Amino acid sequence: MAMEVTQVLLNAQAVDGTVRKQAEENLKQFQDQNLPSFLFSLAGELSNDDKPVESRKLAGLILKNALDAKEQHRKLELVQRWLSLDPSVKTQIKACLLKTLSSPALDARSTASQVIAKVAGIELPHKQWPELIGLLLSNIHQLPANTRQATLETLGYICEEVSPDAVEQDHVNKILTAVVQGMNSSESNNDVRLAATRALYNALGFAQANFSNDMERDYIMRVVCEATLSPELRIRQAAFECLVAISSTYYEKLAPYIHDIFNITAKAVKEDEEPVALQAIEFWSSICDEEIDILEEYGGDFTGDSDVPCFYFVKQALPVLVPMLLETLLKQDEDQDQDEGAWNIAMAGGTCLGLVARTVGDDVVPLVMPFIEENITKPDWRQREAATYAFGSILEGPSPDKLIPLVNIALNFMLTALMNDPNNHVKDTTAWTLGRMFEFLHGSALETPIITQANIQQIINVLLQSMKDVPNVAEKACGALYFLAQGYEDAGSSSSPLTPFFQEIVQALLTVTHREDAGESRLRTAAYETLNEVVRCSTDETASMVLQLIPVIMMELHQTLEAQKLSSDEREKQNELQGLLCGCLQVIIQKLGSSEQSKYVFMQYADQMMSLFLRVFASRSATAHEEAMLAIGALAYATGADFVKYMPEFYRYLEMGLQNFEDYQVCAITVGVVGDICRALEDKILPYCDGIMTQLLKDLSSNQLHRSVKPPIFSCFGDIALAIGENFEKYLIYAMPMLQSAAELSAHISGADDDMLEYTNSLRNGILEAYSGIFQGFKGSSKTQLLMPYAPHVLQFLDSLYMEKDMDDAVSKTAIGVLGDLADTLGSNAGPLIQQSVSSKDFLSECLSSDDHLIRESAEWAKLAISRAISF
């Protein structure tokens, strides 16, 4: 039943477009007409050593794509499709794949490894293909080197595809044995040893039991450490990658090995080639991440009940670790500032030093200061830049008391260097360091300000001057100004030290956005972000100047919309600029809309702004759409009920946004804007509610929409119900069952990972916000009886959340609020139900004594409403 596909596969890679297109159509046709035969033919092609390399590789790739896809809904379809194929066809395909592992052609073997892993990823969780691991491991030691290499690679990919609970421990032990033997220094073939080392990296998640056994763990660690000394670069790099993974997965098991690992990493950082040295530094960054997490979670007190004690590895290694990292700072690349994605030893070392500072706080300072003092004035730019980078890196972590005296001395020095240093690298890092000073050591919370009336003029002069420098320096200067402005955001409506400079700062930033080279080093984006922050943190004193910005920014937006005949590259830049300008207007709207006085004056521009935003929707760019939608949300909030005049024209774009499954962020933002409009229009939104609710219900039942959009849709139900009150009646029969089934799903999730738990809590919060809005919307109406049938289910949901004990604070606050809303709206009818509910009493008393004042407030109100309903 296999067909001859070689020529079609070769044609599908032809240079000639017509030939290629025809071949692609033939393949698609074959697949649609007879899928089993199609897949079997591809597997036959891949396993046949007489066929050309190119056709075999493509055959494997098409096979792989027939088993897996990025989009979740498509992936599920492909899994079902494979599972429902005739078992005898699947057996033949799998036989071809296994046979390919002993092919002399590396490409074919490697492709087969990936396809086998995809099949395993589908079948093992369904208890199919149980013999696979046994087949791969049988007589692995007698096989020729290329088959051993391919087999180990396959095992690695399987571990990456399959979750640990789908493989029984006996098989895990055998996989690890084979992998660790392949890594051993006695293995003479480097390809085998490399495949084994990479396979271990993927298998670490399976090795929980083995890492809990001292002998097995010692053996694995010894083999990994030996592999870091292999003469082959790629093996050393892969071995260090294993150490990095072990440091985060098995942090609590590292104590016996940490001394040796330090020596191995230090040697690699000093002497080895860059790819290896980078991983060696990454090991310590990873240890810092672990210890920062533990210290944040448990505070400094490790009583007997914390599961993961902190071993203070970083603190113990400080005297040797810090000098090693400072050494790396001198290994800069000449062009690292120009290259967006640059990453090298100096940058990795500085990043790690920053993490060390956050891990150990004050203790890092005396170890770093001598290096800074020694190098900061040296004639060689590398030494000056390294000293500046070291200083910038330790500004987050140590206490203000420790840092402020040093910053007061350094500030003037840095400002001078930013103006006068002959070297761009030094200026770039200096501007970054100033930004870090302002980010971490400037603001209303600090008792001794580093910025005073005496130096603010000089600071602003230097930063504005610096914004005329080369793009990478100017971008960092914008960043420093951003944090300078942010430090004054709590100045309130009174007076801000920036007020006298406001006009000058805004002008300088607008000038930056018009630079010919503003497209380099993210400069234009940084200038707009800083402008937004300066506006956001401004006070009433400068409201008139903010108002004058509106026509300027609107004019710029208008010009981007008028531009004709752009190349695709120019079009992309144009869309990005539209997004930035809409974002800027959004901040201005929020700023001026927040006070009655300025709001009144700014309303004269509302019509023009709205028509510009609607024109942005004609562009094809998701970013520009998001920003325009957010700006419209802000405008609705500011204009209130008057926004209704824009609805006839805006509604179709609102509907388009709600239908945009492709760019799900646009969809999520549009859902948020529906909420803004509900709050602005209240019952004036009624004529549009049928359309909006229909679309929201469609979104919820679609399996193509990204899951992150579902929680905001539920809370949007609440917004709509609050706005239209008892008119929500006709949607109850659609919305309530949706809420109920989502509530049941979200109530019980045992053994979920952190991501899943975070998502589940946001889903619960969305559902509860919907209930809350619906109860509040019906309050005082003659139709509250309509909600009675749903009350038992809501209380049951609250019970099960309370029992699960994995709510975050936001969910607790909303949940106890819903209990109050239910009692408040249903009154004495709800009394008996609440009294019967399993946990409402305990839940209420827990919330009343919560540390979180928002939860306490919510609980106080619920207590009041319940006592009225039960009327003791």
Secondary structure, DSSP 8 states (H G I E B T S, - for coil): -----HHHHHHTT-SSHHHHHHHHHHHHHHHHH-HHHHHHHHHHHHH-TTS-HHHHHHHHHHHHHTT--SSHHHHHHHHHHHHTS-HHHHHHHHHHHHHHTT-S-HHHHHHHHHHHHHHHHHHGGGT--TTHHHHHHTTTTTS-HHHHHHHHHHHHHHHHHS-GGGS-HHHHHHHHHHHHHHHSTT---HHHHHHHHHHHHHHGGG-HHHHTSHHHHHHHHHHHHHHTT-SSHHHHHHHHHHHHHHHHHSGGG-GGGHHHHHHHHHHHHHHS-HHHHHHHHHHHHHHHHHHHHHHHHHTT---TT-SS----HHHHHHHHHHHHHHHHTT---TTTTT-TT---HHHHHHHHHHHHHHHHGGGGHHHHHHHHHHHTT-SSHHHHHHHHHHHHHTSSSS-HHHHHHHHHHHHHHHHHHHHH-S-HHHHHHHHHHHHHHHHHH-STT-SS-SS-TTTHHHHHHHHHHHTTS-HHHHHHHHHHHHHHHHTTGGGTTS--TTGGGHHHHHHHHHHHHT-TTTTGGGHHHHHHHHHHHHHHT--GGGHHHHHHHHHHHHHHHHHHHH--S--HHHHHHHHHHHHHHHHHHHHHHHHHHTSHHHHHHHGGGHHHHHHHHHHHTTS--HHHHHHHHHHHHHHHHHHGGGGGGGHHHHHHHHHHHHT--SSHHHHHHHHHHHHHHHHHHGGGGHHHHHHHHHHHHHHHH-SSS-GGGHHHHHHHHHHHHHHHGGGGGGGHHHHHHHHHHHHHHHH--TT--HHHHHHHHHHHHHHHHHHHHHHHHHTTSTTGGGGGGGHHHHHHHHHHHHHH----HHHHHHHHHHHHHHHHHHGGGHHHHHHHSSSHHHHHHHHHT-S-HHHHHHHHHHHHHHHHHHT-
